[in-house]
Amino acid sequence: MNLRKFAFLILLGVCGFAHSQIVTIVEAVEVSRSNISVPTSANGRMMFKPCAGKCDAKFVAVRLTPATRYFVDQKPVDFLGFRAAFFNSGRGTDDYALVSYEKESNTATSVNLGS
């Protein structure tokens, strides 16, 4: 009898865990390049408006760290290559960046420039 009660309690615990609230840990935002401010160093803060075109949204500041990964057209580059590609490319209506960052710490995990 105790084994049945124990199994029932375990089942209730698993079901309760399954109905937990889902929390977003990493946010990924597609941003127009014209809405991004790139810092001068890899340990700075990058600011962007979380929208693809012109918008009235407030800027979001995310911290860049040595662990932040950078991509240009889905090819990995270092921070200096990323910065050079960002400033040397034209900014048309199709230019975007995909910024992924941890919501709790506002730390950028990756930035991907595309066109």
Sine and cosine of phi, psi and omega as CSV:
sin_phi,cos_phi,sin_psi,cos_psi,sin_omega,cos_omega
0.00,0.00,-0.65,0.76,0.01,-1.00
-0.91,0.42,-0.54,0.84,0.02,-1.00
-0.91,0.42,-0.63,0.78,0.04,-1.00
-0.91,0.41,-0.67,0.74,0.03,-1.00
-0.89,0.45,-0.68,0.73,0.01,-1.00
-0.89,0.46,-0.71,0.71,0.01,-1.00
-0.90,0.44,-0.63,0.78,0.03,-1.00
-0.90,0.43,-0.69,0.73,0.02,-1.00
-0.91,0.42,-0.63,0.78,0.05,-1.00
-0.89,0.45,-0.69,0.72,0.01,-1.00
-0.89,0.46,-0.67,0.74,0.05,-1.00
-0.89,0.46,-0.65,0.76,0.01,-1.00
-0.90,0.44,-0.66,0.75,0.02,-1.00
-0.92,0.39,-0.67,0.74,0.02,-1.00
-0.91,0.42,-0.65,0.76,0.05,-1.00
-0.90,0.45,-0.63,0.78,0.03,-1.00
-0.92,0.39,-0.58,0.82,-0.03,-1.00
-0.93,0.38,-0.41,0.91,-0.01,-1.00
-0.99,-0.12,0.34,0.94,0.03,-1.00
-0.93,0.38,0.32,-0.95,0.01,-1.00
-0.97,0.25,0.67,-0.74,0.03,-1.00
-1.00,0.08,0.74,-0.67,-0.04,-1.00
-0.88,-0.47,0.76,-0.65,0.05,-1.00
-0.98,0.19,0.85,-0.53,-0.02,-1.00
-0.99,-0.11,-0.71,0.71,0.00,-1.00
-0.87,-0.48,0.77,-0.64,0.03,-1.00
-0.97,-0.24,0.68,-0.74,0.08,-1.00
-0.86,-0.51,0.82,-0.58,-0.09,-1.00
-0.80,-0.61,0.76,-0.65,0.11,-0.99
-1.00,0.06,0.82,-0.57,-0.15,-0.99
-0.79,-0.61,0.64,-0.77,0.13,-0.99
-0.93,0.36,0.65,-0.76,-0.02,-1.00
-0.86,0.51,-0.49,0.87,0.00,-1.00
-0.94,0.35,-0.22,0.97,0.01,-1.00
-0.98,-0.19,0.30,0.95,-0.06,-1.00
-0.87,-0.48,0.64,-0.76,0.13,-0.99
-0.88,-0.48,0.92,-0.40,-0.06,-1.00
-1.00,-0.08,0.75,-0.66,0.00,-1.00
-0.96,0.27,0.13,-0.99,-0.02,-1.00
-1.00,0.08,-0.28,0.96,-0.01,-1.00
-0.76,-0.65,0.32,-0.95,-0.02,-1.00
-0.95,0.30,-0.17,0.98,0.04,-1.00
-0.96,-0.30,0.36,0.93,-0.01,-1.00
-1.00,-0.07,-0.26,-0.96,0.04,-1.00
-0.90,-0.43,0.78,-0.63,0.09,-1.00
-0.99,-0.14,0.73,-0.69,0.00,-1.00
-0.91,-0.41,0.61,-0.80,0.02,-1.00
-0.44,-0.90,0.41,-0.91,0.15,-0.99
-1.00,-0.05,0.79,-0.62,-0.10,-1.00
-0.98,0.22,0.88,0.47,0.05,-1.00
-0.45,-0.89,0.33,-0.94,-0.10,-0.99
-1.00,0.09,-0.50,0.87,-0.02,-1.00
-0.85,-0.53,-0.40,-0.92,0.07,-1.00
-0.92,0.38,0.67,-0.74,-0.01,-1.00
-0.38,-0.92,0.18,-0.98,0.01,-1.00
-0.98,-0.21,0.19,0.98,-0.02,-1.00
-0.91,0.41,0.45,-0.89,0.05,-1.00
-0.97,0.22,0.43,-0.90,0.04,-1.00
-0.93,0.37,0.58,-0.81,0.12,-0.99
-0.94,-0.35,0.73,-0.68,0.04,-1.00
-0.96,-0.28,0.81,-0.58,0.06,-1.00
-0.86,-0.52,0.56,-0.83,-0.04,-1.00
-1.00,0.05,0.75,-0.67,0.12,-0.99
-1.00,-0.05,0.65,-0.76,0.00,-1.00
-0.75,-0.66,0.16,-0.99,0.09,-1.00
-0.87,0.50,-0.35,0.94,0.01,-1.00
-0.99,0.12,-0.19,0.98,0.01,-1.00
-0.92,0.39,0.72,-0.69,0.01,-1.00
-0.98,-0.20,0.62,-0.79,-0.04,-1.00
-0.85,-0.52,0.63,-0.78,0.00,-1.00
-0.68,-0.73,0.60,-0.80,0.15,-0.99
-0.83,-0.56,0.88,-0.47,-0.10,-0.99
0.78,0.63,0.68,0.73,0.06,-1.00
0.92,0.38,0.29,0.96,0.10,-1.00
-0.95,-0.31,0.75,-0.66,-0.04,-1.00
-0.92,0.38,0.67,-0.74,0.07,-1.00
-0.66,-0.75,0.25,-0.97,0.10,-0.99
-1.00,0.09,0.02,-1.00,-0.07,-1.00
-0.88,0.48,-0.67,0.74,-0.02,-1.00
-0.90,0.44,-0.64,0.77,0.07,-1.00
-0.91,0.42,-0.63,0.77,0.05,-1.00
-0.89,0.46,-0.75,0.66,-0.03,-1.00
-0.88,0.47,-0.69,0.73,0.02,-1.00
-0.89,0.45,-0.70,0.71,0.01,-1.00
-0.90,0.44,-0.62,0.79,0.00,-1.00
-0.89,0.46,-0.73,0.68,-0.08,-1.00
-0.99,0.11,-0.36,0.93,-0.03,-1.00
-1.00,-0.02,-0.18,0.98,-0.03,-1.00
-1.00,-0.07,0.47,-0.88,0.08,-1.00
-0.95,0.30,0.39,-0.92,0.00,-1.00
-0.91,-0.42,1.00,-0.04,0.05,-1.00
-0.99,-0.11,-0.12,-0.99,-0.03,-1.00
-0.96,0.28,-0.33,0.94,-0.03,-1.00
-1.00,-0.09,-0.02,1.00,-0.02,-1.00
-0.98,0.17,0.75,-0.66,-0.04,-1.00
-0.58,-0.82,0.18,-0.98,0.15,-0.99
-0.67,-0.75,0.61,-0.79,0.08,-1.00
-0.96,-0.27,0.92,-0.39,-0.04,-1.00
-0.97,-0.26,0.85,-0.53,0.07,-1.00
-0.93,-0.36,0.75,-0.66,-0.03,-1.00
-0.52,-0.85,0.46,-0.89,0.06,-1.00
-0.98,0.22,0.82,-0.57,-0.09,-1.00
-0.92,0.40,-0.64,0.77,-0.09,-1.00
-0.93,0.38,-0.67,0.74,-0.08,-1.00
-0.98,-0.21,-0.09,1.00,-0.09,-1.00
0.78,0.62,0.71,0.70,0.02,-1.00
-0.94,-0.33,0.81,-0.58,0.00,-1.00
-0.94,0.35,0.74,-0.67,0.08,-1.00
-0.99,-0.12,-0.57,0.82,0.06,-1.00
-0.34,-0.94,0.45,-0.90,0.09,-1.00
-0.72,-0.70,0.82,-0.58,-0.03,-1.00
-0.85,-0.52,0.92,-0.40,0.08,-1.00
-1.00,0.07,0.74,-0.68,0.03,-1.00
-0.70,-0.71,0.10,-0.99,0.07,-1.00
-0.58,-0.81,0.00,0.00,0.00,0.00
